[in-house]
Amino acid sequence: MKELISFIFLTAAFVSGPFLIVLFGRMAVRGEELLEADSKLH
């Protein structure tokens, strides 16, 4: 039973890994754009 749970967990982590990286990458880019726009206003 423990092997099954760990297998499901590893599969979920493997599948969601690239998705999370893309998500965080977009958030970082958007954050930088917001900072640049904010610094231009001041």
OpenMM code with the backbone's topology and positions (N, CA, C; nanometers):
from openmm import Vec3, app, unit

residues = "MET LYS GLU LEU ILE SER PHE ILE PHE LEU THR ALA ALA PHE VAL SER GLY PRO PHE LEU ILE VAL LEU PHE GLY ARG MET ALA VAL ARG GLY GLU GLU LEU LEU GLU ALA ASP SER LYS LEU HIS".split()
positions = [
    Vec3(0.0835, -0.1204, 0.0000),
    Vec3(0.0000, 0.0000, 0.0000),
    Vec3(0.0870, 0.1253, 0.0000),
    Vec3(0.1934, 0.1222, 0.0791),
    Vec3(0.2818, 0.2394, 0.0855),
    Vec3(0.3505, 0.2619, -0.0483),
    Vec3(0.3861, 0.1538, -0.1172),
    Vec3(0.4503, 0.1674, -0.2475),
    Vec3(0.3561, 0.2344, -0.3468),
    Vec3(0.2281, 0.1984, -0.3394),
    Vec3(0.1289, 0.2557, -0.4303),
    Vec3(0.1153, 0.4055, -0.4066),
    Vec3(0.1091, 0.4451, -0.2798),
    Vec3(0.0956, 0.5871, -0.2455),
    Vec3(0.2176, 0.6651, -0.2935),
    Vec3(0.3357, 0.6104, -0.2703),
    Vec3(0.4579, 0.6800, -0.3120),
    Vec3(0.4658, 0.6870, -0.4644),
    Vec3(0.4181, 0.5824, -0.5329),
    Vec3(0.4180, 0.5824, -0.6793),
    Vec3(0.3250, 0.6912, -0.7322),
    Vec3(0.2059, 0.7018, -0.6732),
    Vec3(0.1100, 0.8051, -0.7145),
    Vec3(0.1677, 0.9431, -0.6869),
    Vec3(0.2316, 0.9584, -0.5719),
    Vec3(0.2892, 1.0879, -0.5344),
    Vec3(0.4005, 1.1275, -0.6310),
    Vec3(0.4874, 1.0317, -0.6646),
    Vec3(0.5970, 1.0598, -0.7581),
    Vec3(0.5431, 1.0929, -0.8968),
    Vec3(0.4399, 1.0202, -0.9393),
    Vec3(0.3801, 1.0468, -1.0700),
    Vec3(0.3192, 1.1863, -1.0732),
    Vec3(0.2485, 1.2236, -0.9669),
    Vec3(0.1871, 1.3560, -0.9594),
    Vec3(0.2944, 1.4645, -0.9606),
    Vec3(0.4030, 1.4411, -0.8866),
    Vec3(0.5115, 1.5391, -0.8815),
    Vec3(0.5787, 1.5510, -1.0184),
    Vec3(0.5946, 1.4375, -1.0866),
    Vec3(0.6593, 1.4379, -1.2185),
    Vec3(0.5735, 1.5116, -1.3204),
    Vec3(0.4418, 1.4923, -1.3125),
    Vec3(0.3500, 1.5556, -1.4078),
    Vec3(0.3352, 1.7045, -1.3790),
    Vec3(0.3225, 1.7394, -1.2509),
    Vec3(0.2977, 1.8797, -1.2150),
    Vec3(0.4261, 1.9619, -1.2096),
    Vec3(0.5419, 1.8970, -1.2093),
    Vec3(0.6687, 1.9690, -1.2014),
    Vec3(0.6863, 2.0730, -1.3105),
    Vec3(0.6846, 2.0324, -1.4384),
    Vec3(0.7003, 2.1298, -1.5478),
    Vec3(0.5915, 2.2363, -1.5453),
    Vec3(0.4689, 2.1967, -1.5104),
    Vec3(0.3580, 2.2924, -1.5054),
    Vec3(0.3842, 2.3989, -1.4000),
    Vec3(0.4336, 2.3563, -1.2829),
    Vec3(0.4634, 2.4522, -1.1761),
    Vec3(0.5781, 2.5439, -1.2156),
    Vec3(0.6778, 2.4885, -1.2844),
    Vec3(0.7923, 2.5702, -1.3278),
    Vec3(0.7451, 2.6785, -1.4245),
    Vec3(0.6577, 2.6408, -1.5181),
    Vec3(0.6041, 2.7387, -1.6139),
    Vec3(0.5216, 2.8433, -1.5405),
    Vec3(0.4407, 2.7966, -1.4444),
    Vec3(0.3554, 2.8887, -1.3690),
    Vec3(0.4395, 2.9902, -1.2924),
    Vec3(0.5412, 2.9408, -1.2194),
    Vec3(0.6275, 3.0315, -1.1430),
    Vec3(0.7070, 3.1226, -1.2360),
    Vec3(0.7470, 3.0708, -1.3513),
    Vec3(0.8209, 3.1525, -1.4473),
    Vec3(0.7366, 3.2683, -1.4975),
    Vec3(0.6107, 3.2402, -1.5275),
    Vec3(0.5211, 3.3464, -1.5743),
    Vec3(0.4962, 3.4478, -1.4637),
    Vec3(0.4813, 3.3990, -1.3411),
    Vec3(0.4598, 3.4895, -1.2279),
    Vec3(0.5806, 3.5802, -1.2089),
    Vec3(0.7001, 3.5242, -1.2241),
    Vec3(0.8225, 3.6033, -1.2069),
    Vec3(0.8324, 3.7094, -1.3157),
    Vec3(0.8027, 3.6710, -1.4399),
    Vec3(0.8090, 3.7666, -1.5514),
    Vec3(0.7075, 3.8777, -1.5305),
    Vec3(0.5869, 3.8406, -1.4891),
    Vec3(0.4819, 3.9395, -1.4666),
    Vec3(0.5203, 4.0329, -1.3529),
    Vec3(0.5815, 3.9770, -1.2496),
    Vec3(0.6256, 4.0588, -1.1368),
    Vec3(0.7308, 4.1597, -1.1793),
    Vec3(0.8244, 4.1167, -1.2640),
    Vec3(0.9285, 4.2084, -1.3125),
    Vec3(0.8665, 4.3188, -1.3978),
    Vec3(0.7686, 4.2824, -1.4804),
    Vec3(0.7022, 4.3831, -1.5639),
    Vec3(0.6301, 4.4851, -1.4772),
    Vec3(0.5653, 4.4382, -1.3708),
    Vec3(0.4952, 4.5295, -1.2804),
    Vec3(0.5937, 4.6220, -1.2112),
    Vec3(0.7091, 4.5683, -1.1712),
    Vec3(0.8103, 4.6508, -1.1045),
    Vec3(0.8643, 4.7567, -1.2000),
    Vec3(0.8873, 4.7172, -1.3250),
    Vec3(0.9385, 4.8132, -1.4238),
    Vec3(0.8359, 4.9233, -1.4503),
    Vec3(0.7099, 4.8865, -1.4635),
    Vec3(0.6048, 4.9851, -1.4877),
    Vec3(0.5920, 5.0778, -1.3673),
    Vec3(0.6062, 5.0217, -1.2483),
    Vec3(0.5945, 5.1006, -1.1262),
    Vec3(0.7101, 5.1996, -1.1144),
    Vec3(0.8299, 5.1563, -1.1518),
    Vec3(0.9467, 5.2448, -1.1405),
    Vec3(0.9412, 5.3554, -1.2458),
    Vec3(0.8755, 5.3289, -1.3593),
    Vec3(0.8635, 5.4319, -1.4629),
    Vec3(0.7662, 5.5411, -1.4193),
    Vec3(0.6648, 5.5024, -1.3417),
    Vec3(0.5660, 5.6004, -1.2956),
    Vec3(0.6281, 5.6992, -1.1981),
    Vec3(0.7186, 5.6499, -1.1152),
    Vec3(0.7776, 5.7373, -1.0114),
    Vec3(0.8969, 5.8143, -1.0662),
] * unit.nanometer
topology = app.Topology()
chain = topology.addChain("A")
for resn in residues:
    res = topology.addResidue(resn, chain)
    for name in ("N", "CA", "C"):
        topology.addAtom(name, app.Element.getBySymbol(name[0]), res)
